[in-house]
Amino acid sequence: MAKTIQQYVCQECGYSNPRYLGRCPNCNSWNTMVEERVERRASPASSSSRFIATSVPKPIQDIQSDEGKRIPLKQEEFSRVLGGGLVPGSINLIGGDPGIGKSTLLLQVALELAKSFPVLYISGEESEQQIKMRADRLHRDGQGKPLALPDQLLLVTETNLEAILDHADSTRPTLLILDSIQTSYLPDLESSAGSVSQVRESASRLREYAKKTFTSIFLIGHVTKEGAIAGPRVLEHIVDTVLYLEGDRYQAYRLLRSVKNRFGATSEVGVFEMSDRGMIEISNPSEAFLAERMVNAPGSAIAVTMEGTRPILVEIQGLTNPTTFGNPRRTPNGIEFNRLLLISAVLTRRAGVKLTDQDVFVNVVGGLKISEPAADLAVAAAIASSIKDTPVKADTILIGEVGLSGELRMASRMSDRLGEAAKLGFKSAIIPKRLRGGGISWPKTLEVVEARSLSQALSAALLPK
């Protein structure tokens, strides 16, 4: 017999407690405990019965790999993030802020793939007419004329997961898109849609279906105020790939970032531009990020950051201004706050750049977020350029990590970074001095200046007055 009890379940981590708690003791989140009904089944009376497994262990050399069975996609940026194409039987989760373009991007993928394979698009938030209107707007030729929509793209509005699986069994799609996982529910569970138990069980059912039928599934997930995908953390462990669509809604560029990928490299990034015709791929993001750069302007420096396996050149802007408050402000946009504090302190103590009475503002142009320390030298050069009112050399890039002693440390994949800079016409690069033997090669068209300390790098980077 099944027994139904009342429990309070944290909507962030899934922790349960018989009483309400204002703060979850597991993840320390406030006001996330929601009352749910949980059904517990009694254990069988006889403990002598033993489960008989239906699976059979196989030697690893007898198992066939499906690496060569990837489905190619026309969207090269999207294919890059997935690891080289769509893997049959994979379940993928994509999250992002509301209105960032998640549904638009997946509808574009569905329209292209439906020309050759059956695709089932299931929406629990929009009507079929709304999706049809968006498809008519997106599916156009180069002159803007509407094209005939593919017959193999099937639309349905449904939130009952059992009905969704029935539709999938009857249509046998190659790609199934569910928008969104928070709106689907299992009628066997008494909790509401979007709760921890519903999201966890729905994702588990869809994973079993994907592995059994070799259907590729894309789930769209809502995000919280902090930017994480809503629901229990176990949801990200269930799926094979977790993608985030990032960017400022008031800017045109969108970054599709892979934070988990069982079939490819993590931290891979695809760059898109949002337009009235959907998401347009940016094949050369470095050129796009530097298109509106003002040459020889004080407070501007060029860094080369690695996004996955791709080097991207970005402009870092720095601005200093005498503070009107007791404590000077440090305001970063695109880099970590603590990293800006560290660089400001090193500039003051090791390079003689006085910032104790200056407000410091740093911005990464294009909405890109940089977390790797290889951009430290460019950030420091932009700040020093602003306070000295002296431009950084226009055809120079800066790569290197800044240490607390004012020393510069080498970044990874330096050859790839320098090669990308040479392709875009830069003439010189300032990098840390090599203290160990290594096979770093750089293009012959690029003059490389090796600096041991931050002071030496700033002297080589700034134009003489």
ChimeraX attribute file (.defattr): number of C-alpha atoms within 10 A of each C-alpha:
attribute: neighborCount
match mode: 1-to-1
recipient: residues
	/A:1	8
	/A:2	10
	/A:3	9
	/A:4	12
	/A:5	11
	/A:6	13
	/A:7	17
	/A:8	20
	/A:9	26
	/A:10	29
	/A:11	22
	/A:12	24
	/A:13	20
	/A:14	22
	/A:15	17
	/A:16	20
	/A:17	16
	/A:18	11
	/A:19	12
	/A:20	17
	/A:21	17
	/A:22	12
	/A:23	14
	/A:24	22
	/A:25	13
	/A:26	12
	/A:27	13
	/A:28	12
	/A:29	15
	/A:30	13
	/A:31	13
	/A:32	21
	/A:33	24
	/A:34	16
	/A:35	18
	/A:36	20
	/A:37	16
	/A:38	18
	/A:39	14
	/A:40	11
	/A:41	10
	/A:42	9
	/A:43	9
	/A:44	9
	/A:45	7
	/A:46	7
	/A:47	7
	/A:48	7
	/A:49	8
	/A:50	7
	/A:51	6
	/A:52	6
	/A:53	6
	/A:54	5
	/A:55	6
	/A:56	5
	/A:57	5
	/A:58	8
	/A:59	6
	/A:60	7
	/A:61	7
	/A:62	7
	/A:63	8
	/A:64	7
	/A:65	8
	/A:66	10
	/A:67	11
	/A:68	8
	/A:69	11
	/A:70	13
	/A:71	15
	/A:72	13
	/A:73	17
	/A:74	12
	/A:75	17
	/A:76	16
	/A:77	21
	/A:78	23
	/A:79	16
	/A:80	19
	/A:81	25
	/A:82	27
	/A:83	18
	/A:84	19
	/A:85	22
	/A:86	20
	/A:87	22
	/A:88	20
	/A:89	21
	/A:90	20
	/A:91	27
	/A:92	24
	/A:93	24
	/A:94	23
	/A:95	25
	/A:96	22
	/A:97	21
	/A:98	11
	/A:99	9
	/A:100	18
	/A:101	20
	/A:102	21
	/A:103	20
	/A:104	19
	/A:105	19
	/A:106	21
	/A:107	21
	/A:108	20
	/A:109	17
	/A:110	25
	/A:111	19
	/A:112	19
	/A:113	21
	/A:114	21
	/A:115	14
	/A:116	12
	/A:117	16
	/A:118	19
	/A:119	29
	/A:120	24
	/A:121	21
	/A:122	24
	/A:123	23
	/A:124	18
	/A:125	15
	/A:126	13
	/A:127	14
	/A:128	16
	/A:129	10
	/A:130	10
	/A:131	19
	/A:132	13
	/A:133	10
	/A:134	16
	/A:135	21
	/A:136	15
	/A:137	16
	/A:138	22
	/A:139	20
	/A:140	15
	/A:141	9
	/A:142	6
	/A:143	6
	/A:144	11
	/A:145	11
	/A:146	14
	/A:147	13
	/A:148	9
	/A:149	16
	/A:150	18
	/A:151	13
	/A:152	18
	/A:153	20
	/A:154	17
	/A:155	17
	/A:156	16
	/A:157	17
	/A:158	21
	/A:159	22
	/A:160	16
	/A:161	20
	/A:162	17
	/A:163	12
	/A:164	19
	/A:165	15
	/A:166	11
	/A:167	16
	/A:168	20
	/A:169	12
	/A:170	8
	/A:171	14
	/A:172	17
	/A:173	24
	/A:174	22
	/A:175	27
	/A:176	23
	/A:177	24
	/A:178	25
	/A:179	25
	/A:180	22
	/A:181	27
	/A:182	26
	/A:183	22
	/A:184	25
	/A:185	24
	/A:186	20
	/A:187	13
	/A:188	9
	/A:189	15
	/A:190	15
	/A:191	18
	/A:192	18
	/A:193	20
	/A:194	20
	/A:195	23
	/A:196	27
	/A:197	24
	/A:198	25
	/A:199	23
	/A:200	21
	/A:201	15
	/A:202	22
	/A:203	24
	/A:204	15
	/A:205	14
	/A:206	21
	/A:207	21
	/A:208	13
	/A:209	19
	/A:210	20
	/A:211	14
	/A:212	10
	/A:213	15
	/A:214	18
	/A:215	23
	/A:216	23
	/A:217	25
	/A:218	24
	/A:219	23
	/A:220	22
	/A:221	25
	/A:222	21
	/A:223	17
	/A:224	13
	/A:225	8
	/A:226	7
	/A:227	13
	/A:228	16
	/A:229	24
	/A:230	22
	/A:231	26
	/A:232	19
	/A:233	16
	/A:234	15
	/A:235	21
	/A:236	19
	/A:237	11
	/A:238	17
	/A:239	22
	/A:240	16
	/A:241	23
	/A:242	25
	/A:243	27
	/A:244	23
	/A:245	21
	/A:246	22
	/A:247	22
	/A:248	14
	/A:249	15
	/A:250	8
	/A:251	11
	/A:252	14
	/A:253	24
	/A:254	26
	/A:255	21
	/A:256	23
	/A:257	24
	/A:258	25
	/A:259	17
	/A:260	22
	/A:261	19
	/A:262	13
	/A:263	16
	/A:264	16
	/A:265	18
	/A:266	21
	/A:267	18
	/A:268	24
	/A:269	26
	/A:270	25
	/A:271	23
	/A:272	23
	/A:273	15
	/A:274	18
	/A:275	11
	/A:276	8
	/A:277	16
	/A:278	19
	/A:279	22
	/A:280	17
	/A:281	18
	/A:282	17
	/A:283	13
	/A:284	12
	/A:285	20
	/A:286	18
	/A:287	14
	/A:288	17
	/A:289	19
	/A:290	16
	/A:291	10
	/A:292	11
	/A:293	14
	/A:294	11
	/A:295	13
	/A:296	15
	/A:297	17
	/A:298	25
	/A:299	25
	/A:300	30
	/A:301	32
	/A:302	29
	/A:303	26
	/A:304	25
	/A:305	20
	/A:306	24
	/A:307	18
	/A:308	17
	/A:309	14
	/A:310	16
	/A:311	20
	/A:312	19
	/A:313	22
	/A:314	26
	/A:315	26
	/A:316	25
	/A:317	24
	/A:318	25
	/A:319	21
	/A:320	23
	/A:321	15
	/A:322	14
	/A:323	15
	/A:324	11
	/A:325	10
	/A:326	7
	/A:327	11
	/A:328	16
	/A:329	19
	/A:330	16
	/A:331	16
	/A:332	18
	/A:333	17
	/A:334	16
	/A:335	22
	/A:336	14
	/A:337	13
	/A:338	11
	/A:339	16
	/A:340	20
	/A:341	16
	/A:342	14
	/A:343	20
	/A:344	22
	/A:345	18
	/A:346	21
	/A:347	23
	/A:348	13
	/A:349	14
	/A:350	15
	/A:351	19
	/A:352	11
	/A:353	18
	/A:354	14
	/A:355	21
	/A:356	15
	/A:357	16
	/A:358	19
	/A:359	18
	/A:360	24
	/A:361	17
	/A:362	24
	/A:363	21
	/A:364	21
	/A:365	17
	/A:366	21
	/A:367	20
	/A:368	20
	/A:369	16
	/A:370	17
	/A:371	15
	/A:372	15
	/A:373	19
	/A:374	25
	/A:375	25
	/A:376	25
	/A:377	27
	/A:378	31
	/A:379	32
	/A:380	27
	/A:381	29
	/A:382	29
	/A:383	28
	/A:384	29
	/A:385	26
	/A:386	21
	/A:387	20
	/A:388	14
	/A:389	16
	/A:390	20
	/A:391	23
	/A:392	30
	/A:393	21
	/A:394	19
	/A:395	18
	/A:396	23
	/A:397	28
	/A:398	27
	/A:399	27
	/A:400	27
	/A:401	21
	/A:402	26
	/A:403	16
	/A:404	13
	/A:405	12
	/A:406	20
	/A:407	20
	/A:408	27
	/A:409	23
	/A:410	17
	/A:411	18
	/A:412	11
	/A:413	12
	/A:414	19
	/A:415	13
	/A:416	19
	/A:417	22
	/A:418	25
	/A:419	18
	/A:420	18
	/A:421	25
	/A:422	20
	/A:423	11
	/A:424	14
	/A:425	12
	/A:426	18
	/A:427	18
	/A:428	21
	/A:429	23
	/A:430	22
	/A:431	25
	/A:432	25
	/A:433	16
	/A:434	14
	/A:435	9
	/A:436	6
	/A:437	6
	/A:438	7
	/A:439	7
	/A:440	11
	/A:441	11
	/A:442	17
	/A:443	15
	/A:444	10
	/A:445	13
	/A:446	19
	/A:447	15
	/A:448	18
	/A:449	17
	/A:450	16
	/A:451	21
	/A:452	16
	/A:453	19
	/A:454	25
	/A:455	19
	/A:456	18
	/A:457	24
	/A:458	22
	/A:459	13
	/A:460	18
	/A:461	26
	/A:462	22
	/A:463	15
	/A:464	10
	/A:465	7
